[in-house]
Amino acid sequence: MHLLPLLTLTSGLLSYTLASAPALRSLDTAPVLHFTLTRRGGKFAPTEFARDYVNLTYLAEELEKTEARFNLTKREVKGNKLVRKAKNNEVGGRDPSALMGEVAADGIWYAKVKIGDPPQEIEMDLNMLVSDFYVVTTTSRKGSRYDDFFSQSAQKSLDRPYPTCYQHTDLFTLPAVNDPLPLSFPYCRPSKFSRNTLGPSGSSLGLAPSEHLSQTGSISLFKQLLEKEVIQHPIFSLMLINGQDGVLSVGGTAASTIEMVVSQTENALNQLDGTEKGDVGPVEKLAPLVKRGRHGKEVVTKREDWETGWVWTGVQGAEGWWQLLMRGVWVDGSKVLQNQAVVIDINSPFILAPPLAVKAFYASISGSRPLPPPFSNFYVFPCLNPPTLHFEFSGTPFPFMQGGRGAEWSGIPGGKFSLGRLEAGSGYCVGAVVETRMGIREERDEVVHDGKRGRSGPSRGGLGGNGMRDVWVIGEGFFRGVGGVFDVSLSSALAKSGYSEIFARLLN
């Protein structure tokens, strides 16, 4: 993943970046497909309508839902490496024909895509924990529906990549592509006698980098776009503008597009300002980027940093998810934690941290404390003293959840790091970094084994559970201020912060 630091619009653009790999300098000149992202159900809102204090019961339920998504896989040794694979569906009482990745669920980021002739619009859910791309149609009228019966261009096949799925080919209408493109995908129809057919229809786009997390074994969307030369790079980028809007870019980044919008907007403002003063002369060129060093020293640099100012970090751990090494956690300018394993998942509304890490994190925030059971996973801090936070990747600290300090009338008390006030009139706010006990609880879980309840062999051998012990989950809050780019072929990632800040300022 590449990370780019926070940019602001003042007299110029302020940025501090590191040099990137030369191979990525042409990312933004290559063909790129930009999909508009939306968070189903609107932005994450733990506070009740017209109130600024949280519903702790709702928060606990959302935490349980988030943790459950990480318990659908297991680790096993394959060849000379450790990989992640889907668990047997019978574990946990799941339907034997159920695929990972529930479609049309609230709180999930999705993009709209049109399939067939005439086009049928369907919502495509993003899922960073699986790698399958499939379409599911049920007998329920819930969700968004694609039906091959109404498509004149549908090409049906008898191949069954999964018990409830047939391999289909149909035309996809994609952004910036003039003609509809034939793409292959598993088309799944749950049995009428299955409870899955009562669920909603929709589609799931798996973004995990490993094919070991593919249950259907079908060709991924990225590979098909590369083979058809629609894109040139096997990468995608994510940028969340705010709590409910974002951009998914396939084949490149949105950097050049953002720079063009910024340039056009500033030129228009300069022309308007000049017209009001009676000055109709040529518009001055935009101010150059300012590269701010760690000691506050400013050095003029070129605007090409939009394309070259990326920082790489490699994927580690069991092959499967986007798991990275976070070099440090900084609170108010002090490094309080180092060398923490993290998993990227934009569908997590929280930043999840293991017990020891979350205790050390909040111990560095004056006045913070954990809540009593049954809400002991959550911590509170003084609303008028929110921390300044940075996550360090590849030697570079990246700011996140900053802005809106104090109890501002225009935002949630406690700033962006706050989930809301603890209770009406309280001076304490609930922090967005939440304790998770995944990997500890799951190692003790009992599973059905040979018809009897008891521990499975791998649980006693060290590979039991979901492997999330001592692992953070970096959720959507981090990406509101940081643009991330993910290389599927190299299983590495980069990030660039500031996209959302620029968009927010332009939209405001």
MOPE-V200531 format. One line per field, one symbol per residue. phi: phi as a letter, one per 30 degrees, with the letter a starting at -180 (. if undefined). Layout:
phi = ???
This chain:
phi = .cbbddcbccdbccabbcdcdedcdcedcddbcccdcbcdiiddbdcdeibccdcdddddddddddddddccbbcadbicbcbcbddedddiiddecdcdjdciddicdbbcbcbjbddcdbccddbdcbbdcbbbbcddcdicccbddccdcdcdbcdcdaecbcdbbadcccdicdcecdbcadccbeedccdddddddlbbcdcddcddccdcidddddddddddhdbcbdbbbbbcdadbbabcccjlbcdddddddddddddddddddddddiccdddddddddcccddcidcbdbcddeeccdcbcbddbiddlcdcbccdaccbhicdcbbhcdbcdaddddcccbdedddddddddcdidadddeccddccbbdddbddccbccbhicdcdahcjididddcbdejiddcdkddaeidcccddddbdbcdicdddcdcbdbhibdlddedddcjcdicicdicdbccdedddkbccbbcddchbbbabcjeddddddddd
